[in-house]
């Protein structure tokens, strides 16, 4: 329980950083520069190995078992071959039986019970609470930041981490004017904007918010 609470507190603390434009700019810049390419490359390599391993694993195990059984075809191999031939028929049969079973269950029920509805409502409520907690852009950026961290630590070479065009000192980030106004207003009201007056006036003039310093 303590570990779970500490994990949630750590997640909330990290989400606070990515709720502002600084965290969003860093993650989006790294993701568009190199993160997405390495991410999809890793997925492609893992998928290729998984498909190849699954394709060769089953016949290899089958051959090994046949050698152990002195080249005698085991009963399970005959059963699997038969099931593979009639799999389409079995699927249709299962669908028909399930449809009739559900229809008879609804028609022959003795009395209406609200227990299932109560349980479903409880499940839906808990699911909505979980979704509302993590259904924001900050959670999405935290997940992208974790992926970028693993790529930087385990995939990139040391000389790649020193590339200035991948890890620049200054990042120019484009945002919508309404988002910029909201962020600037919160920063000014909370006293978090520590830049000089000349630069502040220049920025506020560009986004038509000079009323904040008047």
KEKE-3310 file (N, C-alpha, C; in steps of 0.2 Angstrom, whole numbers, plus 5000, padded with zeros to 4 digits):
npx = (5004:5010:5019:5011:5005:5016:5020:5009:5010:5022:5019:5009:5017:5026:5017:5013:5024:5023:5011:5013:5020:5033:5038:5030:5035:5048:5046:5039:5048:5059:5052:5048:5060:5069:5063:5051:5055:5064:5056:5046:5054:5059:5047:5045:5056:5054:5041:5044:5054:5045:5035:5043:5049:5037:5033:5043:5043:5033:5033:5045:5045:5035:5042:5052:5045:5040:5051:5055:5044:5048:5046:5032:5016:5008:4993:4988:4992:4985:4973:4974:4976:4963:4955:4959:4954:4941:4938:4931:4918:4916:4917:4906:4895:4897:4894:4880:4875:4878:4870:4856:4856:4858:4846:4836:4839:4836:4822:4817:4819:4815:4812:4815:4831:4841:4854:4865:4864:4868:4881:4887:4885:4893:4905:4907:4907:4919:4928:4926:4931:4944:4948:4945:4955:4967:4965:4971:4981:4993:4996:4998:5009:5018:5020:5025:5037:5043:5046:5055:5065:5070:5074:5085:5093:5096:5097:5102:5118:5133:5139:5128:5120:5127:5124:5120:5109:5099:5099:5097:5101:5091:5074:5063:5046:5030:5014:4996:4988:4978:4981:4993:4990:4982:4992:5002:4994:4991:5004:5009:4999:5002:5015:5026:5033:5048:5055:5063:5056:5056:5057:5045:5035:5036:5033:5019:5013:5014:5004:4993:4990:4993:4986:4988:4999:4996)
npy = (4994:5006:5007:5009:5021:5030:5028:5034:5047:5051:5050:5060:5071:5071:5074:5087:5094:5092:5098:5111:5122:5121:5107:5101:5106:5100:5086:5085:5090:5081:5069:5071:5073:5061:5051:5045:5038:5028:5022:5016:5008:4999:4992:4986:4977:4969:4963:4957:4947:4940:4935:4926:4918:4912:4905:4896:4889:4880:4869:4864:4859:4850:4841:4837:4830:4820:4813:4808:4799:4789:4791:4788:4794:4804:4804:4817:4824:4819:4823:4837:4840:4835:4845:4856:4855:4855:4867:4879:4874:4871:4884:4891:4882:4884:4898:4897:4889:4897:4908:4903:4898:4910:4916:4908:4909:4922:4921:4912:4916:4917:4928:4946:4952:4964:4963:4961:4972:4982:4978:4980:4994:4998:4994:5001:5014:5014:5012:5024:5033:5030:5032:5046:5051:5049:5053:5064:5077:5078:5065:5058:5064:5061:5047:5046:5053:5043:5033:5040:5042:5028:5026:5035:5031:5017:5014:5025:5030:5036:5047:5051:5057:5069:5077:5092:5096:5087:5088:5102:5118:5128:5128:5131:5133:5130:5136:5137:5153:5155:5145:5150:5162:5158:5151:5161:5170:5163:5161:5174:5179:5170:5174:5168:5172:5177:5185:5200:5217:5223:5213:5206:5215:5215:5202:5201:5211:5205:5195:5202:5206:5216:5222:5215:5221:5233)
npz = (5000:5004:4994:4983:4985:4986:4973:4966:4970:4965:4952:4951:4954:4943:4933:4936:4931:4917:4914:4911:4898:4896:4899:4890:4878:4878:4878:4866:4856:4857:4854:4841:4835:4836:4844:4840:4828:4833:4842:4834:4826:4836:4839:4827:4826:4837:4834:4822:4827:4836:4827:4819:4829:4834:4822:4820:4831:4835:4824:4827:4841:4839:4830:4839:4849:4841:4838:4851:4853:4845:4831:4830:4827:4838:4847:4850:4840:4829:4833:4834:4820:4815:4821:4816:4803:4804:4810:4806:4805:4818:4824:4819:4824:4838:4839:4835:4846:4857:4854:4855:4868:4875:4871:4877:4890:4893:4890:4899:4912:4929:4938:4939:4942:4951:4954:4945:4937:4947:4950:4938:4936:4947:4942:4931:4936:4944:4933:4926:4936:4936:4923:4922:4930:4923:4911:4903:4895:4902:4908:4896:4891:4901:4899:4886:4889:4898:4888:4880:4889:4891:4878:4877:4887:4884:4870:4862:4856:4865:4858:4851:4860:4862:4852:4846:4838:4842:4856:4860:4867:4868:4864:4851:4852:4845:4848:4850:4850:4860:4869:4873:4879:4890:4897:4900:4907:4919:4924:4926:4936:4946:4950:4943:4932:4929:4920:4913:4913:4900:4891:4895:4892:4878:4874:4879:4871:4859:4860:4863:4877:4885:4896:4907:4914:4916)
capx = (5000:5014:5023:5006:5004:5022:5020:5004:5012:5027:5016:5006:5022:5028:5012:5013:5029:5021:5005:5015:5022:5040:5038:5027:5040:5054:5044:5037:5053:5062:5048:5048:5067:5072:5059:5046:5058:5067:5050:5043:5059:5059:5041:5046:5061:5051:5036:5048:5056:5040:5032:5048:5049:5031:5032:5047:5043:5028:5035:5051:5042:5032:5047:5056:5041:5039:5057:5054:5039:5050:5042:5025:5012:5004:4986:4986:4994:4979:4967:4975:4974:4956:4952:4961:4950:4934:4938:4926:4912:4915:4915:4899:4891:4897:4890:4873:4873:4878:4864:4850:4857:4856:4839:4832:4841:4832:4815:4815:4821:4810:4811:4820:4836:4845:4861:4869:4864:4871:4888:4889:4885:4899:4911:4907:4909:4926:4931:4926:4935:4951:4949:4946:4961:4973:4963:4973:4987:4999:4997:5000:5016:5022:5021:5030:5044:5046:5048:5061:5070:5073:5078:5091:5098:5098:5097:5107:5125:5136:5140:5122:5118:5130:5122:5116:5102:5095:5098:5099:5100:5085:5069:5057:5040:5024:5008:4990:4988:4974:4984:4999:4987:4981:4998:5005:4990:4993:5011:5009:4995:5005:5021:5031:5036:5053:5059:5064:5050:5056:5055:5038:5031:5037:5029:5012:5011:5013:4998:4987:4988:4996:4982:4991:5005:4994)
capy = (5000:5012:5008:5011:5028:5033:5028:5038:5053:5052:5051:5067:5076:5072:5077:5094:5097:5092:5102:5118:5122:5119:5100:5098:5107:5096:5080:5085:5091:5075:5064:5072:5073:5055:5046:5041:5033:5023:5018:5011:5003:4994:4988:4982:4972:4964:4960:4952:4941:4936:4931:4921:4913:4908:4901:4890:4885:4874:4863:4861:4856:4844:4836:4834:4825:4814:4809:4805:4794:4784:4792:4787:4800:4804:4805:4824:4827:4818:4827:4844:4840:4835:4851:4862:4854:4857:4873:4883:4872:4872:4891:4892:4878:4887:4904:4895:4886:4902:4912:4900:4898:4917:4918:4904:4911:4928:4920:4907:4918:4917:4935:4950:4953:4970:4962:4962:4979:4985:4976:4983:5001:4999:4993:5007:5020:5013:5013:5031:5037:5028:5036:5053:5053:5048:5055:5071:5077:5077:5058:5056:5066:5057:5040:5048:5054:5037:5030:5044:5040:5022:5026:5039:5027:5010:5014:5030:5030:5042:5052:5054:5061:5075:5080:5098:5097:5083:5090:5109:5122:5132:5125:5136:5129:5134:5134:5142:5159:5155:5142:5154:5167:5155:5150:5168:5173:5159:5163:5181:5179:5166:5176:5163:5175:5181:5189:5207:5221:5225:5206:5204:5219:5213:5196:5203:5215:5201:5191:5206:5205:5221:5224:5212:5225:5240)
capz = (5000:5004:4988:4978:4987:4984:4965:4963:4972:4960:4945:4951:4954:4937:4929:4937:4926:4910:4913:4908:4891:4896:4899:4884:4872:4878:4875:4859:4852:4857:4851:4833:4832:4836:4848:4836:4824:4837:4845:4829:4824:4841:4839:4821:4827:4842:4830:4817:4831:4839:4822:4817:4834:4834:4816:4820:4838:4835:4821:4831:4847:4836:4828:4845:4852:4837:4839:4857:4853:4840:4825:4830:4827:4844:4847:4850:4833:4825:4836:4831:4813:4814:4824:4811:4797:4805:4815:4804:4807:4826:4826:4818:4829:4845:4839:4835:4852:4862:4853:4857:4875:4878:4870:4881:4897:4894:4890:4904:4918:4934:4941:4937:4948:4950:4956:4939:4936:4952:4949:4931:4938:4951:4938:4926:4940:4945:4927:4925:4940:4934:4916:4923:4933:4919:4904:4902:4891:4906:4908:4889:4890:4905:4896:4881:4893:4900:4882:4878:4894:4890:4872:4878:4891:4882:4863:4859:4858:4868:4853:4849:4866:4862:4846:4848:4835:4846:4863:4860:4874:4867:4860:4849:4852:4842:4852:4848:4854:4866:4874:4876:4883:4896:4901:4902:4913:4925:4926:4929:4942:4951:4951:4941:4927:4932:4915:4914:4911:4893:4887:4896:4888:4871:4873:4880:4866:4853:4861:4865:4884:4889:4902:4913:4917:4916)
cpx = (5004:5017:5018:5005:5010:5022:5015:5007:5018:5024:5012:5011:5025:5023:5011:5018:5027:5014:5007:5019:5030:5041:5035:5031:5045:5052:5042:5043:5057:5059:5048:5055:5069:5067:5055:5049:5061:5061:5047:5048:5060:5053:5042:5050:5057:5045:5039:5050:5051:5036:5037:5048:5043:5030:5037:5046:5039:5030:5041:5049:5039:5037:5051:5051:5040:5045:5057:5050:5041:5046:5035:5021:5008:4997:4984:4987:4988:4973:4968:4973:4967:4953:4953:4956:4943:4933:4932:4919:4910:4914:4908:4894:4891:4893:4882:4871:4873:4872:4858:4851:4855:4849:4834:4833:4836:4824:4813:4817:4815:4808:4817:4825:4840:4852:4866:4870:4868:4879:4891:4890:4892:4905:4912:4909:4916:4930:4931:4930:4943:4953:4950:4952:4967:4971:4964:4979:4994:5001:5000:5008:5021:5024:5026:5037:5047:5049:5055:5067:5074:5077:5084:5096:5101:5099:5102:5114:5128:5137:5134:5119:5121:5129:5118:5110:5097:5094:5101:5098:5094:5081:5064:5051:5034:5018:5002:4990:4983:4977:4990:4996:4985:4987:5001:5001:4991:4999:5012:5005:4998:5012:5027:5035:5042:5058:5059:5057:5050:5054:5047:5033:5031:5032:5021:5009:5010:5006:4992:4985:4992:4992:4984:4996:5002:4990)
cpy = (5006:5013:5011:5018:5032:5034:5033:5046:5055:5054:5058:5072:5077:5075:5084:5097:5097:5095:5109:5117:5120:5111:5098:5100:5102:5089:5080:5086:5084:5069:5065:5071:5066:5049:5042:5036:5027:5019:5013:5006:4997:4989:4984:4976:4967:4960:4955:4946:4937:4932:4925:4916:4909:4903:4895:4886:4879:4868:4860:4857:4849:4839:4833:4829:4819:4809:4805:4799:4789:4784:4790:4793:4800:4806:4812:4827:4826:4822:4834:4845:4840:4842:4856:4861:4856:4863:4878:4881:4872:4879:4893:4888:4882:4894:4902:4893:4892:4907:4909:4899:4905:4918:4914:4906:4918:4927:4916:4910:4919:4924:4939:4952:4959:4969:4963:4969:4983:4984:4980:4991:5003:4999:4999:5013:5020:5015:5020:5035:5036:5032:5043:5055:5053:5051:5063:5071:5076:5070:5055:5058:5063:5050:5041:5049:5048:5033:5033:5042:5034:5022:5030:5034:5020:5010:5019:5029:5036:5048:5055:5058:5068:5079:5087:5099:5092:5085:5098:5113:5126:5129:5130:5131:5133:5131:5139:5148:5159:5151:5146:5159:5164:5154:5156:5171:5170:5161:5169:5182:5175:5168:5172:5166:5179:5185:5196:5211:5222:5218:5205:5208:5217:5207:5197:5207:5211:5197:5195:5205:5210:5224:5220:5216:5232:5241)
cpz = (5000:4997:4983:4979:4984:4976:4963:4965:4967:4954:4945:4951:4947:4932:4930:4932:4919:4909:4910:4901:4891:4895:4892:4878:4872:4875:4868:4854:4851:4853:4843:4830:4831:4839:4844:4831:4827:4840:4840:4826:4829:4840:4832:4822:4832:4838:4826:4821:4833:4833:4820:4822:4834:4828:4817:4826:4838:4831:4824:4837:4844:4834:4834:4848:4848:4838:4846:4857:4847:4834:4824:4831:4833:4843:4847:4844:4829:4827:4833:4824:4811:4816:4819:4805:4798:4810:4813:4806:4814:4828:4825:4822:4836:4845:4839:4842:4857:4860:4856:4865:4878:4877:4875:4889:4898:4894:4896:4911:4923:4936:4939:4943:4946:4952:4951:4937:4941:4951:4943:4933:4942:4947:4934:4930:4942:4939:4925:4929:4938:4927:4917:4926:4928:4912:4903:4898:4895:4907:4902:4889:4895:4902:4890:4884:4895:4894:4880:4883:4892:4883:4873:4882:4888:4874:4860:4861:4861:4864:4851:4854:4866:4856:4848:4844:4838:4853:4863:4867:4874:4862:4858:4848:4850:4846:4849:4853:4860:4871:4877:4881:4890:4901:4904:4908:4919:4928:4929:4936:4948:4953:4948:4935:4929:4927:4916:4911:4903:4889:4889:4892:4881:4870:4874:4875:4860:4854:4864:4872:4888:4895:4908:4917:4918:4923)
residu = (UNK:UNK:UNK:UNK:UNK:UNK:UNK:UNK:UNK:UNK:UNK:UNK:UNK:UNK:UNK:UNK:UNK:UNK:UNK:UNK:UNK:UNK:UNK:UNK:UNK:UNK:UNK:UNK:UNK:UNK:UNK:UNK:UNK:UNK:UNK:UNK:UNK:UNK:UNK:UNK:UNK:UNK:UNK:UNK:UNK:UNK:UNK:UNK:UNK:UNK:UNK:UNK:UNK:UNK:UNK:UNK:UNK:UNK:UNK:UNK:UNK:UNK:UNK:UNK:UNK:UNK:UNK:UNK:UNK:UNK:UNK:UNK:UNK:UNK:UNK:UNK:UNK:UNK:UNK:UNK:UNK:UNK:UNK:UNK:UNK:UNK:UNK:UNK:UNK:UNK:UNK:UNK:UNK:UNK:UNK:UNK:UNK:UNK:UNK:UNK:UNK:UNK:UNK:UNK:UNK:UNK:UNK:UNK:UNK:UNK:UNK:UNK:UNK:UNK:UNK:UNK:UNK:UNK:UNK:UNK:UNK:UNK:UNK:UNK:UNK:UNK:UNK:UNK:UNK:UNK:UNK:UNK:UNK:UNK:UNK:UNK:UNK:UNK:UNK:UNK:UNK:UNK:UNK:UNK:UNK:UNK:UNK:UNK:UNK:UNK:UNK:UNK:UNK:UNK:UNK:UNK:UNK:UNK:UNK:UNK:UNK:UNK:UNK:UNK:UNK:UNK:UNK:UNK:UNK:UNK:UNK:UNK:UNK:UNK:UNK:UNK:UNK:UNK:UNK:UNK:UNK:UNK:UNK:UNK:UNK:UNK:UNK:UNK:UNK:UNK:UNK:UNK:UNK:UNK:UNK:UNK:UNK:UNK:UNK:UNK:UNK:UNK:UNK:UNK:UNK:UNK:UNK:UNK:UNK:UNK:UNK:UNK:UNK:UNK)
# end
